[in-house]
Amino acid sequence: MKRQLNYCQAISEALVQGMEAHANAFLFGLGVDDCRGIFATTLEANRRFGPSRVFDVPASENALTGIAIGAALNGKHPILVHARNDFMFLALDQMVNNAAKWKYTYAGKSAVGMTVRAIVGKGWGQGPTHSQNLQAVFSHFPGLIVAAPSNAYDIKGLILKSLTEKNPVVIIEHRSLYYLSMPVPEEIYHVEFGKARIWREGKDLTIVATSVMVPEALKAAQVLSGHGIDIEVIDPVTIQPLDEATILHSVQKTGRLICADGDWLQCSFASEVAARMADKAFHDLKAPIKRVGWPECPAAVSKTLEENFHPTHKNIIRAALEILDKSISIPDADTKDTFVGPY
């Protein structure tokens, strides 16, 4: 039986292996050397490398991002952890005006190779300023690579790949994925940017899902398969660069598309995919494109309201039935704690 790691364990292993392989890499952020170690993802790196390469910092996001940029320009590879993705709003100036544009400003003679871990998600009533997802914001700006890994295999490979990259990489981690397990190789491997993963092949409808919505899409596909509906599930892995060709080929095959996004739909990743497919696959579509995402309001602090704020497999199933003009009863089911391996 292949070795299983959960998402947190895969991050931890990637950091240790990456820092061993790249002597110029260092890890910093609020709480990285804390006894809890950012959901235990930084504990082993801290134990292995100590305070010279793993260290806590004050809450000063824009300044710290500037320090990371300066370090990258001087041959280091910083790994900056934002335990709450929302606070990256305070680092937008450095990320957008310096890190993203540096190689363009200086005609490719130098670039900012840095890795940013940004954690997003629900849980215990995070409220309106601790639950936001900045994936669409960052993917808007040329020069930033933005990944939204849905599983332990991809998060390990993306972190290791990012440490070889000469451009800034933002890896958005969803807390709800942290304890999902799957087979993960022990050795170092890379997951390429801009290459989507087809988790399930089908002929009736394509679901393009990111991050935490991938397990929900797979669950929806499993339920629908019991009613003779064959669903294809695509995980873009990185949303910038985006593997448009894989999505386009699928939509041309199935003629139907749902974009499932853990974000608001206005100017979202789901909107971008829908627009591209409407542009390039319009004559292949058999029904209007559907998008599944957050309602147009901030997340509430109340756990009950928070649970209702975030879409699940049921929302995806309802959208699929609308597209297919079918009706079935939707059963209750919990997300499984395992993930099918990609190899």
TAKAUR-V323770 format. One record per residue. N is the residue number from 0. RES is the residue in one letter. PSI is psi in whole degrees, -180 to 180 (999 if undefined). D_FIRST is the distance of its C-alpha to the first C-alpha in whole Angstrom. Layout:
BEGIN
N_RES_PSI_D_FIRST + N_RES_PSI_D_FIRST
END
This chain:
BEGIN
0_M_134_0 + 1_K_146_4 + 2_R_136_7 + 3_Q_136_9 + 4_L_149_12 + 5_N_174_15 + 6_Y_-44_18 + 7_C_-45_20 + 8_Q_-37_18 + 9_A_-39_17 + 10_I_-47_21 + 11_S_-47_22 + 12_E_-40_19 + 13_A_-42_21 + 14_L_-45_25 + 15_V_-50_24 + 16_Q_-39_23 + 17_G_-41_26 + 18_M_-29_28 + 19_E_-39_27 + 20_A_-26_28 + 21_H_98_31 + 22_A_-17_33 + 23_N_-4_35 + 24_A_140_33 + 25_F_158_34 + 26_L_127_33 + 27_F_160_35 + 28_G_169_36 + 29_L_118_37 + 30_G_8_35 + 31_V_-24_33 + 32_D_13_34 + 33_D_162_34 + 34_C_-22_32 + 35_R_-22_30 + 36_G_49_29 + 37_I_69_29 + 38_F_32_26 + 39_A_12_25 + 40_T_-20_24 + 41_T_1_27 + 42_L_-49_27 + 43_E_-39_25 + 44_A_-41_27 + 45_N_-43_30 + 46_R_-40_29 + 47_R_-41_29 + 48_F_-18_31 + 49_G_-175_34 + 50_P_-13_37 + 51_S_-23_38 + 52_R_-8_35 + 53_V_113_34 + 54_F_150_37 + 55_D_158_38 + 56_V_161_41 + 57_P_165_44 + 58_A_86_44 + 59_S_72_45 + 60_E_-45_43 + 61_N_-43_45 + 62_A_-43_46 + 63_L_-37_43 + 64_T_-37_42 + 65_G_-41_45 + 66_I_-42_44 + 67_A_-42_41 + 68_I_-46_43 + 69_G_-42_45 + 70_A_-42_42 + 71_A_-39_40 + 72_L_-13_44 + 73_N_25_44 + 74_G_-1_41 + 75_K_164_38 + 76_H_95_35 + 77_P_143_36 + 78_I_106_33 + 79_L_127_35 + 80_V_125_33 + 81_H_104_35 + 82_A_-21_33 + 83_R_113_35 + 84_N_-33_36 + 85_D_-34_39 + 86_F_-3_41 + 87_M_-13_40 + 88_F_-33_43 + 89_L_-11_45 + 90_A_10_43 + 91_L_-39_44 + 92_D_-49_47 + 93_Q_-43_45 + 94_M_-44_42 + 95_V_-42_44 + 96_N_-18_48 + 97_N_-65_46 + 98_A_-50_43 + 99_A_-34_42 + 100_K_-6_46 + 101_W_-48_46 + 102_K_-29_45 + 103_Y_-42_47 + 104_T_-37_50 + 105_Y_28_50 + 106_A_36_49 + 107_G_5_46 + 108_K_-23_47 + 109_S_157_45 + 110_A_166_42 + 111_V_99_41 + 112_G_102_37 + 113_M_155_35 + 114_T_130_32 + 115_V_119_33 + 116_R_123_31 + 117_A_121_32 + 118_I_129_31 + 119_V_165_32 + 120_G_179_31 + 121_K_177_32 + 122_G_133_32 + 123_W_32_35 + 124_G_67_38 + 125_Q_-29_37 + 126_G_179_41 + 127_P_-24_42 + 128_T_7_42 + 129_H_14_38 + 130_S_7_37 + 131_Q_158_38 + 132_N_119_36 + 133_L_17_37 + 134_Q_-42_35 + 135_A_-36_38 + 136_V_-52_41 + 137_F_-34_39 + 138_S_-12_38 + 139_H_-25_42 + 140_F_121_43 + 141_P_141_42 + 142_G_-18_41 + 143_L_132_38 + 144_I_130_34 + 145_V_121_33 + 146_A_147_29 + 147_A_70_28 + 148_P_141_24 + 149_S_-1_22 + 150_N_167_19 + 151_A_-38_17 + 152_Y_-48_16 + 153_D_-38_19 + 154_I_-39_21 + 155_K_-50_20 + 156_G_-34_21 + 157_L_-42_24 + 158_I_-46_25 + 159_L_-39_24 + 160_K_-41_26 + 161_S_-29_29 + 162_L_-11_30 + 163_T_-3_31 + 164_E_141_33 + 165_K_12_37 + 166_N_158_37 + 167_P_133_36 + 168_V_125_33 + 169_V_119_33 + 170_I_114_29 + 171_I_116_30 + 172_E_135_27 + 173_H_125_27 + 174_R_-31_27 + 175_S_-13_25 + 176_L_-10_22 + 177_Y_-29_22 + 178_Y_17_19 + 179_L_134_17 + 180_S_156_14 + 181_M_169_11 + 182_P_131_9 + 183_V_124_11 + 184_P_150_12 + 185_E_-35_13 + 186_E_167_16 + 187_I_133_19 + 188_Y_162_20 + 189_H_140_22 + 190_V_123_22 + 191_E_144_26 + 192_F_142_29 + 193_G_19_30 + 194_K_111_27 + 195_A_162_26 + 196_R_128_23 + 197_I_105_23 + 198_W_-28_21 + 199_R_132_22 + 200_E_146_25 + 201_G_172_28 + 202_K_-11_31 + 203_D_-31_33 + 204_L_142_33 + 205_T_132_31 + 206_I_121_30 + 207_V_117_30 + 208_A_149_28 + 209_T_150_28 + 210_S_-126_26 + 211_V_-17_26 + 212_M_-10_27 + 213_V_-51_24 + 214_P_-35_22 + 215_E_-39_26 + 216_A_-40_26 + 217_L_-37_23 + 218_K_-43_24 + 219_A_-43_27 + 220_A_-39_26 + 221_Q_-44_24 + 222_V_-47_27 + 223_L_-31_29 + 224_S_-29_27 + 225_G_-10_28 + 226_H_21_32 + 227_G_18_32 + 228_I_123_31 + 229_D_111_29 + 230_I_138_28 + 231_E_130_27 + 232_V_122_26 + 233_I_131_26 + 234_D_113_25 + 235_P_-22_28 + 236_V_-61_26 + 237_T_138_29 + 238_I_-12_32 + 239_Q_106_34 + 240_P_154_34 + 241_L_133_33 + 242_D_77_32 + 243_E_-36_35 + 244_A_-42_34 + 245_T_-42_31 + 246_I_-45_32 + 247_L_-44_36 + 248_H_-41_34 + 249_S_-46_32 + 250_V_-36_35 + 251_Q_-29_37 + 252_K_-48_35 + 253_T_-30_35 + 254_G_4_38 + 255_R_147_37 + 256_L_133_36 + 257_I_133_35 + 258_C_115_34 + 259_A_118_32 + 260_D_135_33 + 261_G_65_33 + 262_D_169_36 + 263_W_151_40 + 264_L_-24_41 + 265_Q_121_44 + 266_C_40_43 + 267_S_175_40 + 268_F_-41_37 + 269_A_-39_37 + 270_S_-39_40 + 271_E_-46_40 + 272_V_-44_37 + 273_A_-42_40 + 274_A_-44_43 + 275_R_-41_41 + 276_M_-35_40 + 277_A_-33_43 + 278_D_-44_45 + 279_K_-13_43 + 280_A_24_42 + 281_F_-45_45 + 282_H_-8_46 + 283_D_-15_42 + 284_L_133_42 + 285_K_-9_43 + 286_A_160_43 + 287_P_149_43 + 288_I_140_40 + 289_K_145_39 + 290_R_139_38 + 291_V_126_36 + 292_G_-162_36 + 293_W_151_38 + 294_P_161_42 + 295_E_66_45 + 296_C_156_45 + 297_P_158_43 + 298_A_142_41 + 299_A_163_42 + 300_V_-36_42 + 301_S_128_41 + 302_K_-39_38 + 303_T_-45_39 + 304_L_-37_40 + 305_E_-43_38 + 306_E_-35_35 + 307_N_-18_37 + 308_F_-38_38 + 309_H_128_34 + 310_P_156_34 + 311_T_-171_31 + 312_H_-28_29 + 313_K_-39_32 + 314_N_-38_35 + 315_I_-42_33 + 316_I_-44_33 + 317_R_-42_37 + 318_A_-41_37 + 319_A_-42_35 + 320_L_-34_38 + 321_E_-45_41 + 322_I_-42_40 + 323_L_-7_39 + 324_D_50_42 + 325_K_168_40 + 326_S_126_40 + 327_I_163_37 + 328_S_142_36 + 329_I_116_34 + 330_P_160_31 + 331_D_141_30 + 332_A_143_26 + 333_D_150_25 + 334_T_132_22 + 335_K_156_19 + 336_D_15_17 + 337_T_163_14 + 338_F_137_14 + 339_V_134_13 + 340_G_151_12 + 341_P_8_15 + 342_Y_999_13
END
